[in-house]
């Protein structure tokens, strides 16, 4: 588990750094504009499909069943894996063809130029849905064989190609923003092909036959299918809530084209948001998702095959220990990241994004939104761990039911809080709902497995709070000392000093979580 976690973290850090550079390039050329709003909405559709049908459903339902089959019959296990990949590819290809036809119809009946832009971008990138979901399935197969490098490196390709296309189009070709965004969309399609090719060599080295299969009548495939449906909601609750945030922001944003007011039941109501709100949500999400992706998703990805193997052997003692470690790691990672982002949010947004078309007003709006998103960081990470526990036990209905509750509450809170807090209200509702889902999952899991899943949690929480307070003191001290030396110098010294302080305190007091994540010696459970 720990070796896989460190490997994923290393590659994910590279991917997230390049992703941050990519977002800086987007901010430079497109800012928080209507064109950027169009890109965000269009790209979210294939990206959400990856969460739902790729790593969020098919891959996650495949891993526990595939792990069981590997224990019994390697040939049958490989045939199962290729059947799932083939079926997902075929189904999503049909969906893409139908989607393209629907986009053409909607485009013909659309009157607004902004809506047409979103439809055209969606049409260009929609085939990426099939490619990236197939890549996610193949990545899940490799993760089961404890090969994490290729799946973790795949996002690096996306970031590199997007950065290259934007810089080439913006600086070399000097094309306008509307043309530039279409160059980026074509780069997304090319990415899918390259990512697919990247998984072929490691799959062959693991002995997995790469040929289409259609063994849909097997008992193993039926188990995957039964798990897959509920997983569509269970693992992707946060992504669905995020998508709801974007669409609510899109519908309730005024613009020069739409005006400042809309009619509802004969009443004239002012829009609570303005064009660019979707972009501000996107940039804020990219910042809070950095620690979530680097540590939270990496932890959950590494822990899932271990949980599945424990469940396949019915070793519930080991399963409880793994769950306990995952939850304690979530707290150890999330709390300092939350405090750090709250304290340095505005200068961080300014340094990363405020240039080119991204203005100071966009910095203020993005920072405000970020503050509410990061309050849910502990919930986002714990949610990833807990849902995978149920999937390893092949009980996907529980996360699905909790996700339905979270999504419904999120929509209600979105439509309420947006009138008081703007984009901050949309972010706050997502954070609140993450804790609602975690509370539901934790309560049910405690009844199933017993209180051992929370063993050592109190000690970890107290230790983490103490180390975070020390980190916060150093961070504020350095920021205050260098208050007249420029924001860049402040952050370049304050953030490493604060992170170093946190790790140093954890090392001096021999925190178990630090030893666990570093792979060193740790106390016995």
C-alpha positions, 0 to 999 in steps of 0.5 A: 500500500505505502509503496504504491501510495508514494509512487502515485504521489510522486507522479500525481505531484508532477501532474498537478504541478503541470495542471497548475501551469495549464490553468495559469495558461488558461487564465492568461489567455482566457481569464474568467470570461464567457469563453472560459465558462464555455470551456469549463462546461464542455470539458466537464462532460467527458471528465465527469464520464471518466469519474462515473463510468471509468474510475468511478464505476466500471474500474472500481466495480471491476477491481474487487471482482477481478481480485477475487478471480485472480485468486481462483482463475487467472485466465478467467480473470483476464477475460473478465477484465477485457470483457468489461473494457470492451463493453464500456467502450462499445456502450460509450461509443453509442452514447457519443454518437447519440450525443453528437446527434443531440448537439447538432439538433440543439445547435440548430435551435439555439439563439444565444452565441454563448450557448452555441460555443458551449455546444460546439466545444462539447461536440469536439471533446465528446469522443474523449469520453470513450477514450478516457473511460477505456483508459480508466478501466485499463488503469484499474487492471494495472492497479490490481497488479500493483502497477501504478505508474502508467495510470498516474502518469496519464494526466501528465500527457493531458496537461502537456498537450493542453499547455502546448496547444494554448501557447502555440495558438496564443503566442505563435499563431496569435489566434483569438480566444474563440479559436484558441479554445478549439485548439485546446479541444482538439488537443484533448482528443489527441490526449485520449489516443496517447493515453490509451497507447501508454497502457499497452506495454505495462499490461502486456508485461503483467500478462494481460491479453489485449484483445476484445472479449464479450463474455457477458454471461459469466457470473463474474461479469454479472457481479461487476454489472450489479456493482457498477450501477450504484457506483455511478453515484457513490464514488462520484458524489463530489464530482456530481455536486461540482457539476451542479455548482457549475450549472447553477452558476451558469443558469443564474449568471447574467451577461451582456447577452442575457441581461441583468434580470430574468423572469420567473412567474411574472416577476423580474429577478436580478441574477445573483451572479455574472458571467465568469462565475463558472470560471471562478468556480473552476479556478478555485476548484483547481487549487483545493483539488491540488492537495486532494489529488496529490494526497487524497485520491492517491491514498484512496487509489493505493488503498483500494487494491489492499482493501479488495484483497483483504475482503476477498480473503475475508480477513476483516481484522486486516481490513479494519486496520487498513480502514483505520490507517486510511481515515487517520491518514485523511486527517493527517493530510487534510487539516494542515492543507485546509488551514494553509489554503485559508491563510494564503488563499488570496496571495496564492490566487494572485501569484498563480492566475493574476496576469493577462486576461485574469484581473484583480476582481477575478482574484477576489472572487476566486479567493472567496470561493476557494475559502468555502471549498477548502472547508470540506477538504477533510470530508472529500478525502475521507469520502474517497476512502470510505466509499472504497471500503464498501466497494471492496466489500461489494456493497455498492448500494450503500455509497449510492444511497448516501450519494443520492442524499448528498446530491439532493441536499447540495442542489437545495443548498445551491439554490438557497446559498447562492443568493446570499454568498454567490459562488461562495454559497455554491462551494459551501454547499459542496463542502457541507454535503461531503461531511453529510456523506462521510457521516452516513458512511462512517456510521454504517461501516461502524455497525458492520465492522465495529469500532476498530475502524476508528482505532487511534483516531482520537490520538491522530486528531489531537496530534494533527491539531498540535502540529497544525498550530505550530505550522500556522504560527510559523506561516503567519510569522514568516508572512508578517516578517516579510510583509514589505518584501513582496508576495512572491518572496513571502509565499516562497519562504513561508509555505516551505517553512510551514510545511517543514515545521509540520513534518518536523513536529510530526517527526520529533513527536514520532507521529505514527501517520508520518512513519506510515506515509513515509514507509518507515518503521511505525508502531504496531497496530 
